[in-house]
Amino acid sequence: MNVAELVGRTLAGLGVGTAFGVVGSGNFEVTNALRAGGVRFVAARHEGGAASMADAYARMSGKVSVLSLHQGCGLTNAVTGITEAAKSRTPMLVLTADSAAASVLSNFRIDQDGLAAAVGAVPERVHSPGSAVADTVRAFRTARQQRRTVVLNLPLDVQAASAPSSPALPDISGPAPVRPDDASVAALADLLAAAERPVFIAGRGARSSREPLRELASRCGALLATSAVAHGLFHDDPFALGISGGFASPAAAELIVGADLVVGWGCALNMWTTRHGKLLSPHAKLVQVDVEQAALGAHRPIDLGVVGDVACTAVDVLPLAPERAGYRTDEVAARIAAGRWNDVEHEDLSGDGRIDPRTLSRLLDELLPSERIVSIDSGNFMGYPSAYLSVPDEQGFCFTQAFQSIGLGLGTAIGAALARPDRLPVLGTGDGGFHMALSELDTAVRLGLPLVVIVYNDAAYGAEIHHFGDADMTTVRFPDSDLAAIARGFGCTGVTVRSSADLPAVREWLAGPRPAPLVIDAKIADDGGSWWLAEAFRH
């Protein structure tokens, strides 16, 4: 057995989840060793797509995923997806070949450690046959326990060396919960006791803490909201506002502005979640709870920062918080119930062969099964599927937007679908991002995924169209592609939607066996610049 085989079998023994990648000569043996150890491997068409698949799979499965890459260009092809994962603190292990130490003139040679560090990932390396297992265990431990994206470099000369016998592997548990100190717990309880209109905003760090937060909010009379990445966490709670920030409904925004205490639970309270601070009353007290001390007050001044795990903190504060009605009145409940985006009236701009994106999204929300997992690409369109397509819980929404790159959506949707095969996978994407990721339709077809791809197609980079107004737009407008025909060429079902009259074809696909993806080429009407993007560009 050589070192490549040893590393692959070690990762399999440690319990990694699904592996994704594009196999070349540099990662051929280690990938096959993973497979021999029982790890499922999904071959993508491009390393960038594979990176997004691995990222989404880890987020939605709770397992450390693996991204397997060739050295040099294999790694650089995946950098955007790796950056997204690193910024999102996705527990993911990038297993990449590297040039041999003596191959100083190799075409593939780059500073792979420096590249990993530059995008926020943790660089690690298999240094020798004798240290191979320890190096691999260290990389896995960092990914799992610190929730980090780790780039494990495996030089070709080390890969080929004869491996020693494999020792017994340790059992590596997940991150240990961090309990807050007593003084911080008491201070937060005091602020909750004094608040008349508290609002909780739960973020990425709260995605596994639904019940403790609901119990505390109910006790102290707080309304519940989330950042976009935690959308669905409080689904069906009568006092849940949905997403805070640019995607917030008018009713939700008004109620958040009316809060006299806002607590960010594992949430950065950044410009996106607070609309550049405009959702925060100048009279409101601000609190952040996070396991990372550096996150506290990083985006705006706060009145209290609590270092602690979200669930632990909520559980510890609960017995100290007095029971009160707070913001939870019958009138507020009625405003919330009648104020969700799907209930907000809009002027339907459909016509001349194009459908209003709001009308489309509302109709699709009614058509699609409720047990769904919605993934979102980036772009002018993204508020519509985020706001109008409901999800059953936080595991029903995959939002890879920490780096704000278009083109990650299709890979995201595939990874999410593999993590949750019990749900219908749905992707909301723009035509720009869809064109960038088109090759991965082949992967979705090969996997037989019943994936619904909604392409909000305005034949342009819509964000730039609406941001730059009367400028020359020839660089960001394109011929209108027949995306349904392209999809059929890959083996998908392709449907063009220009009005609500075209949606029966979607209903027909949903009623059938769904053997391959459905691509909906939705020719959308000009929305004048989506509301959330107009808000973002105002600053």
Steps between C-alpha positions, in 0.01 A plus 500: 500500500630847416430826682221603262312183585571547871363857502183400318436205729574715807240758400250223436574357843452838664146515362503767233182551302465500123800602288472714186753596239657464160755220477836559333831322522593675824194393701415175322640260760383686809148531358484128428625433853212707637260298289657172610447610859126542439482874434262599223670703227307732267685592183422855393568658161695794643692547823306819574173308490648224716606755762147638531358147518736411784422826680123454480519132592694579819259778598190289456629161620704602804790285378848606391498484122801440276600686184758302298717699257795474264799718585537856371224569250262255669530706817478839330187393312335439838617814679174699486303214653771442761490869590122485547538197727781660701307824554200296611702286744395184317663186644651379173827328416661589168725208411728630229808358336807724498818508293793297630751699701771454236273597208582868522434557128174302481224669299266416787712661772340783700510600866204286603544571872504873431196475275301318769593753766420791268135395467448423868548122494741315729805363314619157612741253341590133503871537574635146486400133505566486873279799578229431240235372739568768762492771233170371363341466845609855588338638183176311565493609865536865401220474245261324736570660835582855389246508213771596253569435133838324491723458195706182547788498251627160394829532306549250219832369631352439846191336345714247316711402799444169676272541798547360849225294658199704607450554874161499670311821428358727772130574535473871422188659640335818378556849643472518878224739615627822656309601814472873568625643829251573778541878482415508129197277555372726774559813293304358207217392731484855641476651152222258408316586822514871417400466135144566387549405135790252466595341167729200455694469172650155457790448260726222376619424851142433617392251232493209747345697787136538396326370812709676770455830316127449451457419869693806615323727250162373615590564863622856452258605226752527215427485128715264294691578181798352319782604275464366146728203563279377788172546310234251605629454856172619654264387224133500606562681829225767520748757625768431238575790264702308243823644362635825643680742270463563128257208456275607790135561420365850574320373810810321629717806440260725692489265797878463515543878487254522792714277723660645813733200534654299217696185579714350225536128569796368301430791265740771391239781483678615184375740234302228318309383806428853626467696171812699581369552855167651391306210654651578840339779697757744642328444833530121492748309712713258295633164619705237322550138603776313319764234562759728336598799713631681192150497352354707784455861393691441177241677282345752742523606864309272737383539857584146603709224346465146627761238415308175494324235301152617397312204646700499824448872546125483437466209743699683771309827461155336503459452879617856567270670249162610640192391310334785314289569192744749350458534125264202478153650473197394297539808281865419422411137424234618255745738330752219459242254366378747237837651418706225339633565151254260336216707647635839388315630195705609201434649161538207262746605230444186289444556129667512160631148544652554845378405847530710815758326725277556804201341329715210384645441845162508674352252254797265528478511879147365467598235243815355655477243782549653846776251587766675299859616527552835328843616386570855383753634252602866513368788293225757456234225501597336830250673725207336323571132573638593842191694602220319317600132509418377849714233664409249772798573728861620498600179322280605211708801396860506374640850452861508376542877492789584733720586198207627290613330184254412226527154350515294820132413502487185289783333690338610826167346402664167406692478828190590700293243311749224584502600867118493521367247247166498686412845368435652159807707407421842353746756362433866443757646260543776246593446138851632563575256782331216313718553192812500721410166660336332201740204486368365830161427344680190375582407860139547611378283212755226567391493864132483402412791727138623494633857507283800414711780352319834480695736274389860543604596149530868408783438247725732695705555812200661665675653800721713276209591271306646790793650686656703220179648362539678167856385429599297192384146581640309203755324724234353730216414258499177301295322234207313649612134518254213474597347833223241486647362176848500650367310800336240278837451331640388837210260553284723720138597454503858373202736532477861386272716714382836369171516692301307757340311210832315450511353851290185437818347352663543840203336668524210255869443581427512874229236460726265306793278595751793488788292359709805409514869591240754389639831371252787493617773264292784645509807280451762769367851466719796593444560870673836502765357730393265777412667829779338699771595249376858478540517876853357481609740223367801686821497705 
